[in-house]
Amino acid sequence: MSQYYTARKTTRLYSPHSRTPFAVSRSKIDLFIECPRCFYMDRRLGVGRPPGFPFSLNSAVDTLLKKEFDIHRAAQSQHPLLATYGLDAVPFAHVMMDEWRENFKGIRYHHEPTQFIVTGAVDDIWINPAKELIVVDYKSTAKEAEVTLDAPWQIGYKRQMEVYQWLLRRSGFTVSATGYFVYVNGRTDLAAFDGKLEFRVKLIPYMGDDGWIEKTLKEMKVCLDADALPSPGDECDYCAYRKASGEVLSEMTGRSVGGESPSLSALSALAHAPAKAARAAKGTLAKKSAKKGSTEKTGDAQPSLFG
């Protein structure tokens, strides 16, 4: 198994019976919108999507941009990029800034109606003369075309910024509706590499609207509280792969994959059990399946994880 992926998690999972606030990151909100089934399997059952490998060059750009803007944060001076675009703002200086930018910490807010601790790690925050905070996100790419926010898949970028704006507002700050993307585009039109990459840097404004977040958090709560597996997202490649894999394996073996499908409550119990107890419980399910034979369960059975 890859060192970067744990196929089955047994800790930090959602339990409908727990009174402890449950942490939900900005990326998990996006996962729910993209595919409720993948979200449920991740946060309730402990089976998450395999992660993509990190983009090291993008991370390097983020790190260097943060260092660059931190110089102006310390001096409370205007960055030349902001001056070029006529934006009257300086990097926001706050004692929590480092934590707000740290992955797995970030800005945190306890949303009492759902008992979620909503979190999100920002790239940067600026402040204007009206004392409004401005959310900033760094993006990097390398393409010949001009960078924009017009592609359908970039809706995720926009939701990302809106969650950060929402978190800061709920934390008591006055936040500008307009955030900015510092979008850097690697140049490929140069004569040679010469041991360095050069970028064109563009500042793209975006008018955020966080009105969807409250409703979405409540829908996420309903989803996690249910014992029924939700429907997959319309364009979820992961669910399509699981479904196709299950069908092919069933055809090859002439039976439903894994024999009898365990109930979602049993799967949830396995996910929350310690590793040793989980192995014992799975053994019990296997024995039960063997006794009942290999016929596919029908009627009011729970939806198959493969389809």
BAFI-3210 file (N, C-alpha, C; in Angstrom, 3 decimals, decimal comma, padded with zeros to 6 digits):
// residues 307
n [1|2|3|4|5|6|7|8|9|10|11|12|13|14|15|16|17|18|19|20|21|22|23|24|25|26|27|28|29|30|31|32|33|34|35|36|37|38|39|40|41|42|43|44|45|46|47|48|49|50|51|52|53|54|55|56|57|58|59|60|61|62|63|64|65|66|67|68|69|70|71|72|73|74|75|76|77|78|79|80|81|82|83|84|85|86|87|88|89|90|91|92|93|94|95|96|97|98|99|100|101|102|103|104|105|106|107|108|109|110|111|112|113|114|115|116|117|118|119|120|121|122|123|124|125|126|127|128|129|130|131|132|133|134|135|136|137|138|139|140|141|142|143|144|145|146|147|148|149|150|151|152|153|154|155|156|157|158|159|160|161|162|163|164|165|166|167|168|169|170|171|172|173|174|175|176|177|178|179|180|181|182|183|184|185|186|187|188|189|190|191|192|193|194|195|196|197|198|199|200|201|202|203|204|205|206|207|208|209|210|211|212|213|214|215|216|217|218|219|220|221|222|223|224|225|226|227|228|229|230|231|232|233|234|235|236|237|238|239|240|241|242|243|244|245|246|247|248|249|250|251|252|253|254|255|256|257|258|259|260|261|262|263|264|265|266|267|268|269|270|271|272|273|274|275|276|277|278|279|280|281|282|283|284|285|286|287|288|289|290|291|292|293|294|295|296|297|298|299|300|301|302|303|304|305|306|307]
n.u [000,845|000,476|002,549|001,388|-001,288|-003,994|-006,080|-008,278|-009,664|-009,933|-010,214|-011,196|-013,667|-017,061|-019,726|-023,116|-024,073|-022,382|-021,545|-019,518|-018,031|-017,497|-014,847|-014,734|-013,265|-012,529|-012,021|-013,454|-016,057|-016,225|-015,896|-018,292|-020,148|-019,321|-019,563|-021,805|-021,791|-019,060|-018,168|-019,626|-018,650|-016,030|-016,048|-017,828|-017,618|-014,908|-013,447|-011,602|-011,050|-008,284|-005,434|-004,154|-000,784|001,425|001,872|004,863|006,256|004,247|003,786|006,217|006,116|003,957|005,110|007,250|005,866|004,467|006,599|007,539|005,349|005,246|007,414|006,513|004,379|005,542|006,705|004,496|003,893|003,030|002,738|004,493|002,938|000,302|000,320|000,723|-001,740|-003,362|-004,507|-005,383|-004,083|-002,586|-000,575|-002,214|-001,545|-001,458|-001,640|-002,433|-001,867|000,060|-000,931|-003,437|-002,715|-001,744|-001,843|-004,263|-004,797|-005,521|-008,148|-010,725|-014,053|-016,807|-019,696|-022,662|-025,366|-024,940|-022,977|-020,454|-016,966|-015,748|-013,131|-010,388|-007,516|-005,956|-004,225|-003,340|-004,069|-005,195|-005,494|-007,572|-007,854|-010,372|-010,489|-011,334|-011,026|-009,292|-009,566|-007,103|-005,891|-003,410|-002,546|-001,051|000,241|001,074|000,753|-000,010|-002,157|-003,974|-004,417|-007,452|-010,629|-012,598|-013,129|-015,241|-014,479|-013,193|-014,940|-014,592|-012,374|-013,577|-015,556|-013,846|-012,611|-014,895|-015,611|-013,456|-013,908|-016,360|-015,633|-013,930|-015,731|-017,535|-015,852|-015,787|-014,721|-014,686|-015,237|-014,200|-016,276|-015,012|-012,498|-009,112|-007,239|-003,962|-002,460|-000,109|001,732|003,650|006,248|006,623|007,624|010,217|013,715|015,368|015,808|017,756|018,190|016,168|012,768|010,478|007,801|004,610|002,667|-000,561|-003,245|-006,354|-009,585|-012,342|-015,730|-017,175|-019,750|-021,153|-023,563|-024,500|-023,397|-024,353|-026,716|-025,594|-023,932|-025,858|-027,113|-025,000|-024,820|-027,280|-026,809|-024,623|-025,785|-027,557|-028,388|-028,399|-026,821|-025,797|-026,698|-024,427|-022,298|-023,168|-021,113|-019,015|-016,003|-014,759|-016,818|-017,947|-015,859|-015,738|-018,235|-018,073|-015,890|-016,920|-018,965|-017,514|-015,902|-017,894|-018,998|-016,845|-016,531|-019,017|-020,776|-021,996|-019,680|-017,676|-019,661|-022,418|-023,733|-022,673|-024,553|-024,962|-024,822|-023,338|-020,944|-020,256|-019,874|-017,646|-015,811|-015,448|-014,444|-011,650|-008,592|-008,133|-010,619|-012,102|-011,092|-012,003|-014,763|-015,151|-014,475|-016,608|-018,701|-017,883|-018,130|-020,865|-021,719|-020,705|-022,255|-024,772|-024,453|-023,575|-025,396|-026,786|-027,900|-031,235|-034,230|-034,899|-032,290|-029,284|-027,854|-025,409|-021,905|-020,537|-022,123]
n.v [-001,195|002,264|004,707|007,133|006,868|005,756|003,162|002,431|004,123|004,512|006,381|009,671|009,914|010,609|010,341|009,803|009,765|011,075|013,820|015,524|018,270|018,216|018,222|019,874|020,418|023,011|021,771|019,405|020,301|021,049|018,513|017,267|018,746|018,051|015,219|013,560|010,858|010,027|011,796|010,908|008,268|008,835|010,553|009,290|006,473|006,004|005,512|006,990|008,940|008,045|010,092|012,746|013,172|015,565|018,842|019,889|022,087|024,040|024,332|025,380|027,887|029,023|029,147|030,955|033,250|033,832|034,426|036,712|038,525|038,658|040,227|042,774|042,782|042,925|045,457|046,946|047,930|048,743|046,216|045,965|044,774|045,309|048,062|048,375|047,529|049,394|049,012|049,846|048,710|046,741|043,958|042,078|042,324|040,151|038,407|035,760|035,018|033,190|030,711|030,723|030,312|027,789|024,433|022,012|023,377|026,430|028,957|028,741|027,873|027,417|026,023|026,125|025,169|022,774|021,530|021,448|022,011|024,256|024,604|026,301|026,977|029,864|031,529|034,182|037,386|040,625|044,133|046,975|050,661|051,141|049,362|046,838|043,348|041,535|038,690|036,544|034,452|032,273|031,144|028,955|028,170|026,921|027,912|028,737|030,401|033,290|033,667|033,057|033,099|031,646|029,005|026,088|024,237|025,830|026,787|025,642|027,030|029,486|028,873|028,110|030,565|031,892|030,389|031,009|033,762|033,654|032,329|034,228|036,346|035,148|034,992|037,482|039,609|042,408|041,974|042,383|042,086|041,576|039,506|038,442|036,789|035,894|035,170|033,231|032,623|030,358|030,983|029,832|030,738|031,526|031,562|029,668|027,481|027,887|027,358|028,506|029,488|031,688|033,934|035,287|037,560|037,944|039,836|038,947|040,006|038,898|038,755|037,639|035,404|034,208|033,043|030,450|028,733|028,195|026,686|024,503|023,355|022,424|020,513|018,737|017,799|016,427|014,444|013,013|012,089|010,185|006,704|005,672|005,120|007,824|009,126|008,960|011,631|013,403|013,578|012,082|010,608|008,746|007,261|006,218|004,587|002,764|001,531|000,399|-001,315|-003,044|-004,271|-005,605|-007,355|-008,853|-010,131|-011,720|-013,438|-014,486|-013,861|-011,616|-009,143|-009,949|-011,387|-011,429|-008,196|-006,121|-004,257|-000,657|000,319|-001,653|-001,374|001,200|000,783|-000,868|000,953|002,704|001,122|-000,121|-001,313|-004,093|-005,028|-004,391|-006,161|-008,564|-008,203|-008,046|-010,618|-012,018|-011,104|-012,219|-014,965|-015,118|-014,440|-016,585|-018,693|-018,073|-018,308|-017,594|-016,074|-013,103|-010,459|-009,278|-007,223|-005,115|-004,379|-002,564|000,047|-001,007|-000,621|-000,487|000,564]
n.w [000,000|-000,718|000,821|001,041|001,298|003,195|003,128|004,675|007,241|010,785|012,703|013,827|012,580|011,578|013,889|014,369|016,935|018,576|020,700|020,441|018,809|015,274|013,006|009,913|006,932|004,503|002,049|002,307|002,283|-000,362|-001,473|-000,711|-002,233|-004,781|-004,788|-002,935|-002,110|-002,093|-000,152|002,109|002,374|002,964|005,331|007,084|006,817|006,559|004,246|002,027|-000,979|-003,095|-002,804|-004,910|-006,047|-004,513|-005,935|-006,381|-007,501|-007,626|-004,893|-004,122|-005,380|-003,948|-001,370|-001,768|-002,597|-000,248|001,472|000,200|000,362|003,113|003,793|003,150|004,862|007,387|007,187|006,731|004,183|000,774|-001,622|-004,739|-006,809|-006,080|-006,236|-008,978|-009,980|-008,896|-006,403|-003,247|-000,600|002,039|003,198|005,718|009,133|011,766|014,880|014,633|012,073|010,968|011,852|010,662|008,057|008,000|006,975|008,037|010,303|010,220|009,740|012,113|012,907|015,021|014,080|015,324|014,722|013,310|014,711|013,626|013,269|011,295|008,997|007,364|005,474|004,637|001,907|001,942|003,477|002,974|003,864|003,577|003,424|004,551|006,560|005,910|005,517|003,017|001,197|-000,127|-002,660|-003,849|-007,054|-009,428|-012,661|-015,955|-019,026|-022,453|-023,035|-021,813|-018,297|-016,578|-014,797|-015,921|-016,679|-016,364|-014,316|-012,515|-010,674|-008,244|-007,218|-006,733|-004,831|-002,805|-002,059|-001,137|001,119|002,811|003,129|004,446|006,828|008,040|008,403|010,189|012,287|013,281|011,817|009,539|006,206|002,891|000,018|-002,320|-003,323|-004,136|-006,662|-006,896|-009,627|-011,138|-014,060|-015,682|-017,975|-021,264|-023,559|-023,803|-024,802|-023,630|-020,765|-018,697|-015,992|-014,456|-013,801|-015,283|-014,645|-015,528|-013,748|-012,565|-011,286|-010,244|-009,694|-007,646|-006,983|-004,208|-002,919|-000,187|000,404|000,022|001,855|004,530|004,070|002,734|004,706|006,503|004,901|004,616|007,231|007,493|005,601|006,755|009,102|008,266|007,699|005,247|002,165|000,254|-003,028|-005,838|-007,133|-010,135|-012,020|-011,014|-011,188|-009,573|-008,339|-010,645|-011,473|-009,321|-009,610|-012,215|-011,814|-009,864|-011,341|-013,375|-011,871|-010,654|-012,873|-013,614|-011,442|-011,157|-009,177|-006,598|-005,609|-002,899|-001,687|000,532|001,023|003,589|006,033|006,159|008,745|009,977|008,553|009,378|012,086|011,958|010,942|013,056|015,034|017,003|015,490|015,933|016,823|014,602|012,683|013,759|013,622|010,861|010,200|011,314|009,692|007,281|007,796|008,150|005,614|004,147|005,086|004,133|001,493|-001,947|-003,285|-004,658|-002,625|-002,408|-002,699|000,058|000,427|001,424|-000,631|-002,985|-002,489|-004,799|-006,767]
ca.u [000,000|001,247|002,775|000,614|-002,723|-004,542|-007,325|-009,381|-009,392|-010,806|-010,225|-011,682|-014,822|-018,310|-020,695|-024,354|-024,385|-021,382|-021,855|-018,294|-018,016|-016,795|-014,102|-015,000|-012,401|-013,025|-011,959|-014,525|-017,280|-016,183|-016,109|-019,722|-020,825|-018,944|-020,127|-022,240|-021,415|-017,637|-018,081|-020,143|-017,719|-014,823|-016,217|-018,621|-017,167|-013,456|-012,813|-011,461|-010,470|-006,820|-005,047|-003,179|000,526|001,546|002,543|005,967|006,568|003,198|004,032|007,368|005,628|003,183|006,028|007,997|004,937|004,208|007,785|007,600|004,333|005,560|008,331|005,663|003,541|006,349|006,935|003,187|004,070|002,266|003,483|004,463|001,843|-000,909|000,475|000,532|-003,176|-004,090|-005,251|-004,900|-004,135|-001,308|-000,786|-002,792|-000,679|-002,260|-000,898|-002,860|-001,682|000,774|-001,834|-004,504|-002,184|-001,173|-002,730|-004,772|-005,190|-006,307|-009,199|-011,664|-015,301|-017,771|-021,028|-023,480|-026,518|-024,527|-021,870|-019,243|-015,874|-015,398|-011,759|-009,846|-006,201|-005,842|-002,884|-002,986|-005,131|-004,775|-006,440|-007,658|-008,015|-011,664|-010,328|-011,936|-010,071|-009,392|-009,058|-006,214|-005,501|-002,364|-002,691|000,062|000,052|001,973|000,038|000,179|-003,303|-004,100|-005,109|-008,754|-011,431|-013,784|-013,349|-016,248|-013,891|-012,673|-015,945|-014,005|-011,564|-014,478|-016,126|-012,761|-012,501|-016,113|-015,528|-012,525|-014,603|-017,375|-014,956|-013,465|-016,916|-018,051|-014,872|-015,962|-014,037|-015,346|-014,557|-014,597|-016,895|-014,076|-011,217|-008,191|-006,367|-002,645|-002,343|001,189|001,724|005,009|006,478|007,236|007,988|011,597|014,649|015,987|015,467|018,836|018,164|015,158|011,453|009,961|006,343|003,785|001,823|-001,806|-004,143|-007,725|-010,589|-013,533|-016,779|-017,675|-021,097|-021,128|-024,926|-024,784|-022,641|-025,202|-027,584|-024,765|-023,510|-026,996|-027,280|-023,921|-025,207|-028,326|-026,144|-023,810|-026,649|-028,363|-027,819|-028,530|-025,741|-026,348|-026,435|-023,152|-022,355|-023,470|-019,886|-017,963|-015,215|-014,433|-017,995|-018,073|-014,834|-016,169|-019,373|-017,584|-015,044|-017,788|-019,662|-016,563|-015,515|-019,056|-019,091|-015,758|-016,701|-020,357|-021,527|-021,757|-018,334|-017,647|-020,798|-023,494|-023,329|-022,961|-025,342|-024,170|-024,569|-022,212|-019,744|-019,922|-019,318|-016,282|-014,959|-015,154|-013,852|-010,197|-008,166|-008,308|-012,048|-012,578|-010,758|-012,890|-016,106|-015,161|-014,477|-017,978|-019,475|-017,463|-018,736|-022,296|-021,871|-020,423|-023,382|-025,931|-024,165|-023,044|-026,439|-026,822|-029,013|-032,165|-035,266|-034,629|-030,862|-028,640|-027,215|-024,053|-020,841|-019,977|-023,017]
ca.v [000,000|003,491|005,402|008,363|006,588|004,758|002,773|002,336|004,873|004,157|007,475|010,988|009,742|011,158|009,448|010,535|009,727|011,840|015,221|016,282|018,964|017,463|019,114|019,767|021,370|023,623|020,802|018,418|020,948|020,921|017,110|017,000|019,337|017,271|013,869|013,216|009,489|010,015|012,505|010,018|007,159|009,389|011,090|008,398|005,081|005,932|005,125|008,207|008,846|008,116|011,478|013,026|013,514|017,023|019,586|020,508|023,403|024,952|024,585|026,279|029,222|029,494|029,471|032,166|034,380|034,156|035,111|038,032|039,387|038,835|041,367|043,971|042,704|043,429|046,896|047,552|048,667|048,226|045,389|046,562|044,239|046,042|049,411|048,264|047,384|050,488|048,506|050,478|047,719|046,185|042,670|042,176|041,840|039,631|037,412|034,427|034,871|031,952|029,579|030,783|029,849|026,448|023,310|021,223|024,314|027,412|029,675|027,755|028,440|026,421|026,246|025,443|024,399|021,446|021,063|021,319|022,975|024,503|025,097|026,616|027,621|030,874|031,859|035,505|038,347|042,027|045,045|048,262|051,794|051,051|048,294|045,595|042,306|041,076|037,321|036,387|033,069|032,143|030,060|028,913|027,277|027,210|027,698|029,831|031,308|034,190|033,044|033,633|032,272|031,374|027,577|025,527|023,570|026,827|027,089|025,217|028,154|030,530|028,404|028,147|031,927|032,236|029,763|031,818|035,003|033,287|032,027|035,481|037,088|034,495|035,229|038,839|040,605|043,007|041,374|042,883|041,087|041,307|038,877|038,490|035,669|036,197|034,046|033,286|031,766|030,081|031,325|028,811|031,402|031,989|030,816|028,562|027,348|028,584|027,107|029,285|029,681|033,052|033,935|036,479|037,602|038,679|039,974|038,785|040,209|038,031|039,160|036,418|035,337|033,031|032,719|029,018|027,904|027,738|025,619|023,341|022,724|021,687|019,334|017,814|017,207|015,442|013,347|012,210|011,476|009,123|005,361|005,283|005,610|008,808|008,928|009,532|012,842|013,155|013,469|011,563|009,551|007,722|006,390|005,498|003,537|001,723|000,813|-000,423|-002,372|-004,024|-005,036|-006,502|-008,415|-009,723|-010,955|-012,694|-014,427|-015,047|-013,547|-010,261|-009,024|-010,010|-012,118|-010,607|-006,830|-005,734|-003,041|000,552|000,434|-002,544|-000,741|002,341|000,234|-001,294|002,119|003,336|000,178|-000,260|-002,197|-005,506|-005,301|-004,310|-007,413|-009,599|-007,960|-008,417|-012,072|-012,449|-010,847|-013,174|-016,254|-014,987|-014,449|-017,931|-019,553|-017,731|-018,611|-016,516|-015,380|-011,652|-010,057|-008,422|-006,637|-003,828|-004,313|-001,271|000,203|-001,541|000,368|-000,457|001,129]
ca.w [000,000|-000,795|002,087|001,028|001,312|004,108|002,468|005,640|008,465|011,908|013,674|013,401|011,704|012,106|014,512|014,653|018,359|019,320|020,992|020,228|017,503|014,247|012,116|008,476|006,244|003,275|000,952|002,488|001,801|-001,816|-001,788|-000,585|-003,389|-005,960|-004,712|-001,582|-001,746|-001,728|001,118|003,143|002,551|003,568|006,681|007,945|006,741|006,652|002,979|001,256|-002,315|-003,152|-003,073|-005,949|-005,505|-004,403|-006,995|-005,653|-008,051|-007,166|-003,474|-004,039|-005,727|-002,797|-000,277|-002,102|-002,569|001,163|001,991|-000,428|000,957|004,531|003,903|003,164|006,062|008,499|006,996|006,449|002,935|-000,353|-002,560|-006,085|-007,624|-005,723|-006,787|-010,429|-010,265|-008,267|-005,243|-002,015|000,475|002,491|003,856|007,063|010,211|012,875|015,642|014,225|010,633|010,633|012,071|009,651|006,780|008,161|006,677|009,161|011,368|009,488|010,455|012,633|013,426|015,499|013,537|016,330|014,217|012,839|015,558|012,817|013,335|009,894|008,934|006,051|005,541|003,591|001,438|002,437|003,763|002,923|004,505|002,883|004,352|005,234|007,559|005,435|005,160|001,638|001,077|-001,273|-002,924|-004,862|-008,026|-010,384|-013,800|-017,070|-020,283|-023,398|-022,991|-020,676|-017,169|-016,235|-013,888|-016,729|-016,930|-015,448|-013,152|-011,573|-009,657|-006,977|-006,734|-006,249|-003,559|-001,838|-001,550|-000,394|002,443|003,612|003,477|005,445|008,093|008,646|008,854|011,399|013,353|013,769|011,002|008,385|005,054|001,581|-000,862|-003,406|-003,022|-005,276|-006,988|-007,455|-010,576|-011,813|-015,242|-016,129|-019,381|-022,122|-024,820|-023,714|-025,648|-022,898|-019,345|-017,988|-014,556|-013,731|-014,401|-015,216|-014,584|-015,622|-012,553|-012,824|-010,137|-010,747|-008,640|-007,671|-006,053|-003,588|-002,340|000,686|000,792|-000,143|002,799|005,641|003,560|002,408|005,959|007,043|004,048|004,982|008,508|007,193|004,888|007,673|010,114|007,660|007,577|003,849|001,325|-000,696|-004,453|-006,286|-007,933|-011,549|-012,818|-010,137|-011,829|-008,579|-008,223|-011,914|-011,453|-008,373|-010,198|-013,325|-011,251|-009,235|-012,381|-014,043|-010,941|-010,483|-014,076|-013,617|-010,374|-011,233|-007,964|-006,119|-005,038|-001,444|-001,144|001,078|001,319|004,960|006,154|006,415|010,186|010,265|008,019|010,225|013,325|011,640|010,746|014,335|015,970|016,946|014,402|016,269|016,848|013,226|012,013|014,279|013,084|009,444|010,148|011,581|008,478|006,255|008,134|007,886|004,164|003,661|005,428|003,317|000,093|-002,778|-004,031|-004,435|-001,785|-003,120|-001,843|000,661|000,789|001,290|-001,935|-003,089|-002,539|-006,143|-007,766]
c.u [000,881|001,382|001,938|-000,886|-003,054|-005,931|-008,511|-009,001|-010,385|-010,873|-010,725|-012,800|-016,081|-019,171|-021,950|-024,661|-023,407|-021,844|-020,631|-018,345|-017,081|-016,144|-014,419|-014,173|-013,086|-013,046|-013,045|-015,881|-017,353|-016,424|-017,592|-020,488|-020,547|-019,584|-020,510|-021,812|-019,943|-017,417|-018,506|-019,159|-016,431|-015,035|-016,985|-018,040|-015,648|-012,734|-012,767|-010,913|-008,945|-006,403|-004,150|-001,840|000,686|002,286|003,651|006,302|005,516|003,402|005,199|006,963|004,841|004,105|006,765|007,092|004,642|005,394|007,860|006,590|004,577|006,545|007,523|004,706|004,284|006,545|005,631|003,277|003,286|003,169|003,408|003,343|000,559|-000,859|000,230|-000,947|-004,023|-004,930|-004,635|-005,081|-002,712|-001,582|-001,221|-001,852|-001,552|-001,491|-001,239|-002,536|-000,998|-000,126|-002,945|-004,031|-001,672|-002,211|-003,038|-005,002|-006,101|-007,245|-010,242|-012,898|-016,248|-019,168|-022,018|-024,677|-026,165|-023,505|-020,627|-018,231|-015,391|-014,013|-011,348|-008,545|-006,045|-004,397|-002,442|-004,241|-004,518|-005,826|-006,401|-007,874|-009,346|-011,658|-011,107|-010,830|-010,356|-008,770|-008,271|-005,854|-004,464|-002,675|-001,523|-000,209|001,134|001,229|000,192|-000,952|-003,263|-004,868|-006,389|-009,393|-012,684|-014,075|-014,362|-015,640|-013,361|-013,723|-015,441|-013,124|-012,452|-015,123|-015,081|-012,638|-013,708|-016,139|-014,589|-013,184|-015,630|-016,743|-014,498|-014,632|-017,465|-017,095|-014,863|-015,299|-014,965|-014,558|-015,100|-015,226|-015,967|-012,791|-010,352|-007,418|-005,064|-002,290|-001,015|001,235|003,152|005,182|007,170|007,693|009,429|012,518|015,214|015,532|016,466|018,720|017,140|013,855|011,058|008,444|005,772|002,811|000,619|-002,663|-005,583|-008,709|-011,745|-014,496|-017,441|-019,098|-021,164|-022,525|-025,282|-024,257|-023,515|-026,066|-026,780|-024,308|-024,649|-027,286|-026,200|-024,242|-026,273|-027,711|-025,402|-024,655|-027,412|-027,626|-027,968|-027,396|-026,310|-025,999|-025,073|-023,361|-022,529|-022,214|-018,720|-017,236|-014,899|-015,592|-018,203|-017,069|-015,239|-017,280|-018,907|-016,723|-015,884|-018,509|-018,738|-016,181|-016,663|-019,218|-018,035|-015,972|-018,076|-021,175|-021,233|-020,430|-018,416|-018,815|-021,867|-022,972|-023,664|-023,753|-024,433|-023,887|-023,416|-020,907|-019,301|-019,323|-017,887|-015,341|-014,558|-014,468|-012,336|-009,821|-008,430|-009,781|-012,620|-012,295|-011,677|-014,297|-016,192|-015,163|-015,870|-018,853|-019,149|-018,096|-020,237|-022,574|-021,691|-021,599|-024,567|-025,691|-023,787|-024,105|-026,496|-028,065|-029,912|-033,150|-034,832|-033,197|-030,338|-027,980|-025,803|-023,044|-020,255|-020,904|-024,032]
c.v [001,246|004,133|006,680|008,124|005,484|004,404|002,776|003,041|004,487|005,265|008,756|010,887|010,278|010,059|010,240|010,646|010,552|013,283|016,115|016,980|018,258|018,415|018,821|020,846|021,946|022,621|019,733|019,003|020,810|019,475|016,761|017,531|018,522|015,891|013,524|011,807|009,410|010,712|011,601|008,874|007,622|009,730|010,167|006,988|004,930|005,490|006,365|007,953|008,794|009,537|011,590|013,361|015,030|017,633|020,413|021,898|024,432|025,321|025,537|027,716|029,817|029,961|030,783|033,406|034,800|034,883|036,545|038,991|039,600|039,976|042,662|043,965|043,300|044,945|047,673|048,481|047,993|047,417|046,025|046,046|045,001|047,461|049,408|048,217|048,465|050,059|049,055|049,498|047,292|044,823|042,863|041,569|041,420|038,512|035,983|034,116|033,555|030,729|029,566|030,241|028,410|025,362|022,512|022,075|025,354|028,210|028,646|028,461|027,313|026,811|025,454|024,685|022,992|020,782|020,736|022,385|023,154|025,150|025,400|027,386|028,577|030,983|033,208|036,314|039,738|042,873|046,389|049,398|051,790|049,972|047,029|044,600|041,830|039,690|037,188|034,919|033,050|030,956|030,123|027,873|027,586|026,877|028,936|030,849|032,190|033,493|033,813|032,756|031,771|029,888|027,008|024,902|024,565|027,316|026,671|026,290|029,216|030,125|028,448|029,545|032,316|031,602|030,567|033,132|034,745|033,037|033,304|036,315|036,482|034,665|036,685|039,934|041,175|042,602|041,969|041,757|040,707|040,701|038,909|037,187|036,230|035,004|034,180|032,222|031,598|030,316|030,172|029,408|031,919|031,079|029,594|028,581|028,114|028,483|027,905|029,330|031,147|033,015|035,302|036,436|038,497|038,698|039,971|038,996|039,231|038,487|037,913|036,553|034,061|032,578|031,245|028,172|027,360|026,556|024,351|022,625|021,898|020,431|018,297|017,090|016,121|014,216|012,436|011,510|010,269|007,790|004,825|005,907|006,598|008,478|009,520|010,842|012,505|012,923|012,947|010,393|008,421|006,744|005,592|004,353|002,400|000,876|-000,127|-001,576|-003,463|-004,891|-006,039|-007,658|-009,388|-010,657|-012,050|-013,798|-015,076|-014,813|-012,107|-010,206|-009,030|-010,764|-011,163|-009,219|-006,495|-004,437|-001,851|000,725|-000,472|-001,949|000,422|001,871|-000,238|-000,104|002,747|002,410|000,228|-001,334|-003,669|-005,885|-005,285|-005,601|-008,535|-009,450|-008,351|-009,943|-012,637|-012,256|-011,850|-014,540|-016,242|-015,077|-015,858|-018,867|-019,318|-018,003|-017,375|-015,781|-013,911|-011,305|-009,097|-007,809|-005,301|-003,719|-002,903|-001,165|-000,347|-000,422|000,475|000,240|002,078]
c.w [000,000|000,572|002,180|001,194|002,302|003,601|003,422|006,933|009,547|012,950|013,008|012,364|012,379|012,708|014,833|016,138|019,204|019,525|020,793|018,877|016,526|013,256|010,652|007,778|005,013|002,131|001,082|002,101|000,285|-002,255|-001,729|-001,793|-004,642|-005,959|-003,279|-001,157|-001,328|-000,390|002,273|003,433|003,228|005,036|007,621|007,984|006,730|005,397|002,086|-000,130|-002,223|-003,512|-004,298|-005,312|-005,488|-005,583|-006,352|-006,178|-007,624|-005,703|-003,282|-004,361|-004,565|-001,669|-000,543|-002,126|-001,127|001,778|001,474|000,197|002,448|004,759|003,991|004,361|007,253|008,414|006,840|005,237|001,818|-001,281|-003,954|-006,972|-007,348|-006,275|-008,289|-010,789|-009,581|-007,082|-003,963|-000,848|000,840|003,107|005,317|008,089|011,395|013,562|015,214|012,770|010,263|010,796|011,029|008,308|006,833|007,862|007,941|010,413|010,728|010,381|010,879|013,190|013,807|015,011|014,393|015,770|013,762|013,759|014,724|013,244|011,901|009,849|007,491|006,202|004,357|003,114|001,982|002,711|003,680|003,638|003,784|003,880|005,100|006,319|007,198|005,103|003,738|001,555|-000,227|-001,430|-004,045|-005,767|-008,993|-011,450|-014,820|-018,351|-021,163|-023,330|-021,745|-019,545|-016,859|-015,163|-014,595|-016,957|-015,927|-014,194|-012,127|-010,589|-008,274|-006,375|-006,090|-004,924|-002,450|-001,220|-000,717|000,983|003,342|004,038|004,579|006,814|008,797|009,146|010,139|012,580|013,813|012,965|009,929|007,148|003,764|000,755|-002,007|-002,867|-004,273|-005,411|-007,550|-008,328|-011,331|-012,899|-015,747|-017,619|-020,114|-023,449|-024,820|-024,523|-024,946|-021,443|-018,485|-016,467|-013,779|-014,528|-014,251|-015,338|-014,938|-014,440|-012,824|-011,563|-010,648|-009,596|-008,785|-006,589|-005,478|-003,059|-001,512|001,118|000,728|001,015|003,926|005,211|003,302|003,669|006,565|006,209|004,338|006,282|008,303|006,517|005,859|008,729|009,573|007,669|006,159|003,051|000,316|-002,140|-004,818|-007,029|-009,405|-012,382|-011,979|-010,811|-010,854|-008,421|-009,508|-011,977|-010,511|-008,967|-011,311|-012,815|-010,622|-010,252|-013,057|-013,138|-010,707|-011,678|-014,084|-012,594|-010,400|-009,999|-007,578|-005,389|-003,525|-000,855|-000,651|001,406|002,763|004,990|006,423|007,898|010,597|009,760|008,893|011,539|013,109|011,542|012,063|015,331|015,914|015,938|014,722|016,248|015,436|012,477|012,462|013,706|011,622|009,287|010,375|010,353|007,390|006,505|007,812|006,386|003,614|003,920|004,496|001,851|-000,679|-003,563|-003,643|-003,646|-002,545|-002,134|-001,303|001,120|000,630|-000,076|-001,920|-003,129|-003,920|-007,143|-007,227]
res [m|s|q|y|y|t|a|r|k|t|t|r|l|y|s|p|h|s|r|t|p|f|a|v|s|r|s|k|i|d|l|f|i|e|c|p|r|c|f|y|m|d|r|r|l|g|v|g|r|p|p|g|f|p|f|s|l|n|s|a|v|d|t|l|l|k|k|e|f|d|i|h|r|a|a|q|s|q|h|p|l|l|a|t|y|g|l|d|a|v|p|f|a|h|v|m|m|d|e|w|r|e|n|f|k|g|i|r|y|h|h|e|p|t|q|f|i|v|t|g|a|v|d|d|i|w|i|n|p|a|k|e|l|i|v|v|d|y|k|s|t|a|k|e|a|e|v|t|l|d|a|p|w|q|i|g|y|k|r|q|m|e|v|y|q|w|l|l|r|r|s|g|f|t|v|s|a|t|g|y|f|v|y|v|n|g|r|t|d|l|a|a|f|d|g|k|l|e|f|r|v|k|l|i|p|y|m|g|d|d|g|w|i|e|k|t|l|k|e|m|k|v|c|l|d|a|d|a|l|p|s|p|g|d|e|c|d|y|c|a|y|r|k|a|s|g|e|v|l|s|e|m|t|g|r|s|v|g|g|e|s|p|s|l|s|a|l|s|a|l|a|h|a|p|a|k|a|a|r|a|a|k|g|t|l|a|k|k|s|a|k|k|g|s|t|e|k|t|g|d|a|q|p|s|l|f|g]
***
